[in-house]
């Protein structure tokens, strides 16, 4: 197993998330509800917000975010 898989991997994570949905009484999931599973980097969501603030895009800018899953920065 690679060191990356060892660090970030979690056997059965998708099954555990899906099994927890009925108990949490969610009809659907939002990105915010999945942040704890997606922000697997230092400083978590705060880092993502800092990146966006430093970029300071205007409403007419186009941004390509490649490979970011459901919310974390690529």
C-alpha positions in Angstrom: 0.0 0.0 0.0 1.4 3.4 -0.9 2.1 6.0 1.8 -0.5 8.3 0.2 -3.2 5.5 0.4 -2.1 4.8 4.0 -2.4 8.4 5.0 -5.6 9.3 3.2 -7.3 5.9 2.8 -10.1 4.5 4.8 -11.6 1.1 4.1 -15.3 1.3 3.5 -15.6 5.0 3.9 -18.3 5.4 1.2 -20.4 2.6 2.7 -20.1 4.1 6.2 -21.2 7.6 4.9 -24.1 6.1 3.0 -25.1 4.0 6.0 -25.1 7.1 8.2 -27.4 9.2 6.0 -30.7 7.7 7.2 -29.7 8.1 10.8 -28.9 11.7 10.2 -32.3 12.2 8.6 -30.9 13.8 5.4 -33.0 13.6 2.3 -29.9 14.6 0.3 -26.4 15.7 1.0 -24.8 19.1 0.4 -21.1 19.8 -0.1 -21.0 21.4 3.4 -22.2 18.2 5.0 -19.4 16.3 3.3 -16.6 18.7 4.2 -15.3 16.5 7.0 -14.7 13.7 4.4 -13.4 15.9 1.6 -11.1 18.5 3.2 -8.3 16.1 3.8 -5.4 18.6 3.8 -3.8 20.9 6.3 -6.2 23.7 7.6 -9.2 22.0 6.0 -12.0 24.3 4.8 -10.2 27.4 6.1 -7.4 26.7 3.6 -9.9 26.5 0.8 -11.5 29.7 1.8 -8.1 31.4 2.0 -7.2 30.3 -1.5 -10.5 31.7 -2.8 -10.0 35.0 -1.0 -6.4 35.4 -2.3 -7.6 34.7 -5.9 -10.4 37.3 -5.5 -12.3 36.3 -8.7 -14.7 38.8 -10.2 -18.2 37.8 -11.2 -17.1 37.6 -14.9 -14.0 35.5 -14.3 -13.9 31.9 -15.3 -12.2 29.4 -13.1 -11.3 25.8 -13.9 -11.0 23.6 -10.9 -9.6 20.2 -11.9 -9.9 17.1 -9.8 -11.2 18.7 -6.6 -13.7 16.0 -5.7 -16.7 17.6 -3.9 -15.1 20.7 -2.6 -11.5 20.7 -1.6 -8.9 22.5 -3.7 -7.1 20.6 -6.5 
